[in-house]
Amino acid sequence: MPIEKVGVVGCGLMGSGIAQVAAQAGFPVIVREVSAQLVDKGLASIEKNLGRLVEKGALAPADRDEIRGRLRGTTGLDDLQSCDLIIEAIVEQLPAKRELWGSLDKVCAKSTIFASNTSSLSITEMASFTQRPDRFLGLHLFNPVPAMKLVEVIRTIATDPKVFEEALAFAAKLGKTAVRTTDRTGFIVNRLLVPYLLDAVRALEEGVASVEDIDNSMKLGCGYPMGPLTLLDFVGLDTTYYIANIMFDEFKEKRFASPPLLKRMVLAGWHGRKTGRGFYDYSDPKTPKPMQLS
Ligand SMILES: NC(=O)c1ccc[n+]([C@@H]2O[C@H](COP(=O)([O-])OP(=O)(O)OC[C@H]3O[C@@H](n4cnc5c(N)ncnc54)[C@H](O)[C@@H]3O)[C@@H](O)[C@H]2O)c1
């Protein structure tokens, strides 16, 4: 059965981006959040992004209205009943995902494909919370979703090859480039990226250089589009902290261990751009100021 209607669970950084690109690709999308306030916040961020595209002349106002018309927000899980594909983008914590998948499995049709956007949790373990491991896979998109071209499509040993092919076709309809990978914690990108980001925090912690100098070094010395500490603020320090813990737990390797500074910043509620403070202060979002963290 072709994928026609898409459900997205979570409308934070990733969920809002996923809902946006799916609606832009022509799919009717229902996006679920835990409160009406968060539904409104998520939809408002999509509205803002679409507005920017119209201002730049990249999207006609009539097309924006059509895209908006394809998007619906909800707080009720039952509204996801008729979706052909559910993409989950909630907080990177297994207990929350376990509860969600267990409930969705009861609500959705047996044919619905379940996909997690997790960065580091085991797809196989999540599939085991449902009665449909053959219709369960990973669809790992990147932040900011409208701009980033890659999707890691992740199969487990139980994923039906036809479902895997349908997911690859869906990724192509989103206008993304898919890479195929298997269910190993961190998949391809985070396996390589996370140790690098954590090392940047360790370098700061050990007094190697300042926030700005670490970022400038990787930008100007290696040609990266942004420095690691800026990237961490984009990704979310809470999300990175959860990912590091999960990867450390899996591999028991020091390179995946969360540096104490990262933990302290998360405990302080400094989660990066989304909370206004991380390695930079975003009081004026156009000119972030490096934080004094030692
Ligand atoms: N931030 C990134 O760069 C990035 C990149 C790729 C993948 N991911 C993954 O995407 C997922 C979401 O990350 P994020 O950065 O968007 O986090 P986020 O904190 O911005 O958003 C998570 C949202 O999920 C909502 N939520 C929690 N439980 C829910 C539930 N039961 N039903 C509906 N909504 C619920 C929260 O209210 C929150 O708005 C995580 O699994 C993360 O690992 C993140």
The ligand as an SDF file (V2000), in Angstrom:
LIG
                    3D

 44 48  0  0  0  0  0  0  0  0999 V2000
   18.1690   17.8460   17.4030 N   0  0  0  0  0  0  0  0  0  0  0  0
   18.7630   17.2460   16.3720 C   0  0  0  0  0  0  0  0  0  0  0  0
   19.6850   17.7970   15.7350 O   0  0  0  0  0  0  0  0  0  0  0  0
   18.3180   15.8650   15.9500 C   0  0  0  0  0  0  0  0  0  0  0  0
   18.7450   15.3910   14.6940 C   0  0  0  0  0  0  0  0  0  0  0  0
   18.2950   14.1420   14.2600 C   0  0  0  0  0  0  0  0  0  0  0  0
   17.4710   13.3760   15.0970 C   0  0  0  0  0  0  0  0  0  0  0  0
   17.0930   13.8570   16.3210 N   0  0  0  0  0  0  0  0  0  0  0  0
   16.1900   13.0230   17.1450 C   0  0  0  0  0  0  0  0  0  0  0  0
   14.8720   13.5200   16.9870 O   0  0  0  0  0  0  0  0  0  0  0  0
   14.1330   13.3200   18.2000 C   0  0  0  0  0  0  0  0  0  0  0  0
   13.5710   14.6510   18.6750 C   0  0  0  0  0  0  0  0  0  0  0  0
   14.6430   15.5580   18.8960 O   0  0  0  0  0  0  0  0  0  0  0  0
   14.3970   17.1390   18.8780 P   0  0  0  0  0  0  0  0  0  0  0  0
   15.7330   17.7500   18.7510 O   0  0  0  0  0  0  0  0  0  0  0  0
   13.3100   17.4830   17.9230 O   0  0  0  0  0  0  0  0  0  0  0  0
   13.8640   17.3580   20.3800 O   0  0  0  0  0  0  0  0  0  0  0  0
   12.9680   18.5580   20.9290 P   0  0  0  0  0  0  0  0  0  0  0  0
   13.2150   18.5720   22.4040 O   0  0  0  0  0  0  0  0  0  0  0  0
   13.1720   19.8020   20.1430 O   0  0  0  0  0  0  0  0  0  0  0  0
   11.4650   18.0640   20.6210 O   0  0  0  0  0  0  0  0  0  0  0  0
   10.8990   16.9270   21.1930 C   0  0  0  0  0  0  0  0  0  0  0  0
    9.3930   17.2000   21.2800 C   0  0  0  0  0  0  0  0  0  0  0  0
    8.6940   15.9790   21.5570 O   0  0  0  0  0  0  0  0  0  0  0  0
    7.5970   16.3070   22.3590 C   0  0  0  0  0  0  0  0  0  0  0  0
    7.0860   15.0900   22.9840 N   0  0  0  0  0  0  0  0  0  0  0  0
    7.6000   14.4080   24.0350 C   0  0  0  0  0  0  0  0  0  0  0  0
    6.8400   13.3100   24.2790 N   0  0  0  0  0  0  0  0  0  0  0  0
    5.8420   13.3120   23.3540 C   0  0  0  0  0  0  0  0  0  0  0  0
    4.7430   12.4390   23.0630 C   0  0  0  0  0  0  0  0  0  0  0  0
    4.5360   11.3480   23.7810 N   0  0  0  0  0  0  0  0  0  0  0  0
    3.9160   12.7580   22.0350 N   0  0  0  0  0  0  0  0  0  0  0  0
    4.1400   13.8560   21.2950 C   0  0  0  0  0  0  0  0  0  0  0  0
    5.1660   14.7220   21.5180 N   0  0  0  0  0  0  0  0  0  0  0  0
    6.0050   14.4380   22.5230 C   0  0  0  0  0  0  0  0  0  0  0  0
    8.1200   17.3480   23.3210 C   0  0  0  0  0  0  0  0  0  0  0  0
    7.0340   18.1080   23.8740 O   0  0  0  0  0  0  0  0  0  0  0  0
    9.0340   18.1790   22.4020 C   0  0  0  0  0  0  0  0  0  0  0  0
    8.3440   19.2740   21.8240 O   0  0  0  0  0  0  0  0  0  0  0  0
   15.0840   12.6330   19.1780 C   0  0  0  0  0  0  0  0  0  0  0  0
   14.9060   11.2430   19.0870 O   0  0  0  0  0  0  0  0  0  0  0  0
   16.4580   13.0380   18.6320 C   0  0  0  0  0  0  0  0  0  0  0  0
   17.4700   12.1150   18.9770 O   0  0  0  0  0  0  0  0  0  0  0  0
   17.4800   15.0910   16.7530 C   0  0  0  0  0  0  0  0  0  0  0  0
  1  2  1  0
  2  3  2  0
  2  4  1  0
  4  5  1  0
  4 44  2  0
  5  6  2  0
  6  7  1  0
  7  8  2  0
  8  9  1  0
  8 44  1  0
  9 10  1  0
  9 42  1  0
 10 11  1  0
 11 12  1  0
 11 40  1  0
 12 13  1  0
 13 14  1  0
 14 15  2  0
 14 16  1  0
 14 17  1  0
 17 18  1  0
 18 19  2  0
 18 20  1  0
 18 21  1  0
 21 22  1  0
 22 23  1  0
 23 24  1  0
 23 38  1  0
 24 25  1  0
 25 26  1  0
 25 36  1  0
 26 27  1  0
 26 35  1  0
 27 28  2  0
 28 29  1  0
 29 30  1  0
 29 35  2  0
 30 31  1  0
 30 32  2  0
 32 33  1  0
 33 34  2  0
 34 35  1  0
 36 37  1  0
 36 38  1  0
 38 39  1  0
 40 41  1  0
 40 42  1  0
 42 43  1  0
M  CHG  2   8   1  16  -1
M  END
$$$$
